[in-house]
Amino acid sequence: MLPAVQILPRALTAHPRALSLAPSLASIALGMAAVCTPASGWAQDLPQADGIAAAEQASPAAEAGEHIAFTADTVDYDDNAEEVTASGNVVLKRQAQSVRADTVTWNRKTGVIVASGNVRLLDQDGNQLYTDRIELTDELRTGMMENMLLVMREGGRLAALKGERIANGDVILNHAAYTGCDVVDDEGCARTPAWRVIAKSVIYSEERRRIRFKNARLELFGTVQVPLLGLTVSTDGRAVSGFLIPDLQSTPSNGFQIGESYYWKIDENRDLTASLAAYTQAAPMGSIEYRALTGKGAYQITGYATASNKIPIFGSSSTTTNEGVSAFRGYVFANGKFQLDENWSVTASIRRATDRTFLRRYDISRDDRLRSMINVERIDQDSYFSFAGYATQTLQASRDQGLIPVAFPVMDYRRRFDDPVLGGKIETQFNTLGVTRTDGQDTQRAFASAQWTLRRITGMGQEVVLTGLARGDVYHSDENAATSTVIYQGDPGWQSRAIALAAVDVKWPLVGAALGGTQVFTPRIQLVASPSIRNLAVPNEDSRAIELETGNLFALNRFPGYDRFEDGVRFTYGFDWKFEAPRWRIMATIGQSVRLNDKPTLLPDGTGLTGKTSDIVGRTEVRYRDFINVIHRYRIDKDSLAIRRNEFDAVIGNTRTYFEVGYTKLNRDISNTIEDLQDREEVRAAGRIAFARYWSLFGSAVVNLTDRKEDPTYGSNGFQPLRTRVGASYEDDCMQIALTWRRDYETTGDAKKGDSFQIRFSLKNIGLR
């Protein structure tokens, strides 16, 4: 077991330069004999005293430009033996390096330096060496240490019975033990670490800042021992090349899996991780991850490759055939960001898979789409420019890739000015969008706009915001009939439209005391007017998922994009309420919108905005300390008072034991022809229960509750588990072990439903998975 010593985090061994002042010990001692007095407290704190200057002037190291501080309770010089002995709280210090001991002796005949009694060496990296006795020559070519403990700044500890410094400066440690765990408990009592590496010999390279183990074994909980083929750790917290901890799991698609990775630290700013996974029911798969940090930014490239049977899922039913076709399969993911100068930057990413089931089968990702993009941006104090492009690969079984758009170019330029006449701010914008599909509608759009905003606070505290907007749009589209939803198509060919808007928004915060706390009640009204707009004449590419909620209740345009703009005259009213007391916080928002005419709009039934009066929307959040947080969102039908949207999320507990639950029910009562706004009902739950200090149980589940009456094309009849996960884990200050069971309930192509098991094992300072 490692010595029970409470030490500073992350230290290891003495830096040679921390002892390089020893050859000048005699001259220091002679120079200080007349000025040093017992000063135990001074030795602990190491301030710069006036007596130090005399010692530094007498020291060859000081003459070479190195500032050395030295103190001791007593200094003796034996003329016959030519031996200098400093005793009692001996401290040698140079810059960030120091040596402390009860006694330091230097023999001028043999050149041997011996420090003994509670020796502590501290190097410039913050690593520390504790030992009973250390012996060095005046040139630090060889040395001996006994009963030593090395403490790394990152928290690792290495203990050994004996240590010897050889001619090249490396330290050979015999019968050593290393751990990343604390070796004492909270009360300072010794405890057995959860794991440690024991080895017959350990080589510590001062120059390379590495510790290399030979004939090592990993010991867990003081009993289980596992041989280690090779292990190297760093003393400065930097990454070290070597093998990572294996990854073990079992899945219904691939059988039992074992994965091994090798990490290569190429340079201080570059590394590479190569992995190989073997399966009992599939061919092996290899992967490589390369990362680099440059002077302008950072990027990474990850790739997976294998050959296995795949079952096509688009245009065929995976339930009618189980026969796959052997083919090359893989996935590439690369991203990066570069700051070219103070204003210009480039961000890019690419995600592509060879087929729709690869990521799910090999448990790489559960995403249903992969987006690639590039964006060139310029940002300064008053303007913003973006030139971007986006491409998406669908992984959904029912989607046609030919109908998935590619957006390029996407350009947006904005500039802000001060209004010299009326005050306020003017923001101009120029925007373009090009959308192409291989088998669907193509659309090009450009618009220019100017918006004026003036904000004022009245003498009674009301906040008044006046807004004016003018915009002109030009569109071109073809293959419009390929878009199945008619209200999204627009008219083919060239189309144009003009948009104008005027709005006034008034808020009046009212502050007062309530129930031992403070409340803020803020009524709000808004009037927005816009003339009739040719909305249905142009395509709708970015404004489809429209639904009234508190987030867009007071928005000037409640559509999410630019292709649709709400016209007419409307009056919106509501209020915000906030209550704060010790440990409590409650916030609520509620509101409704009224049109001043009953003109039919382009908003379909079920969005909450159809008709003269909108539905009622609200949001409530209740928080108690960091223990309880509940958020509820709702939309109430204006006519029947039916709940059209009912959604809440709750979190109860602390960081160790907690429970999360979420529920969503969308009862929009909307036409089945509007594909983006169908009804849904879902419940989500997750939690963790901690027990026995280091142990915990965890789990999560997602269940689809949508029945066939709500959506005949989606899910089962009222109860369909989508994903469930249950596991147990052990986690202390230096180790984590977790066993997880997961069940998938649907087979998609060669990604089979069934049970999966995974074991995660990680050790602090030795590599993570």
Secondary structure, DSSP 8 states (H G I E B T S, - for coil): --------SS--S--GGGTTTGGGHHHHHHHHTTT----HHHHHH----THHHHHHHH-HHHHTT--EEEE-SEEEEETTTTEEEEEEEEEEEETTEEEEEEEEEEETTT-EEEEEEEEEEE-TTS-EEEEEEEEEETT-SSEEEEEEEEE-TTS-EEEEEEEEE-TTS-EEEEEEEEESS-SB-TTS-B---SEEEEEEEEEEETTTTEEEEEEEEEEETTTEEEEES-EEEESSS----EE---EEEEETTTEEEEEEEEEEEEETTEEEEEEEEEESSS--EEEEEEEEE-SSEEEEEEEEEEEEEE---SSS-TTS----EEEEEEEEEEEEEEE-SSSEEEEEEEEEESSSSHHHHTTS---SEEEEEEEEEEE-SSEEEEEEEEEEEE--TT--GGGS-EEEEEEEEEEEEE-TTT-SEEEEEEEEEEEE-SSS-EEEEEEEEEEEEEEEE-TTS-EEEEEEEEEEEEEEEE-GGGSSSHHHH--SEEEEEEEEEEEEEEE--EEEEETTEEEEEEEEEEEEEE-----TTS--SS-------TTTTT-SS-SSSSS----EEEEEEEEEEEEEETTEEEEEEEEEEEESS----SS-TTSS--SSB--EEEEEEEEETTTEEEEEEEEE-TTT--EEEEEEEEEEE-SSSEEEEEEEEE-----TT-TTS--EEEEEEEEEEEETTTEEEEEEEEEE---TTT-TTSSSSS-EEEEEEEEEEEE-SSEEEEEEEEEE---BTTB--EEEEEEEEEETTTB--
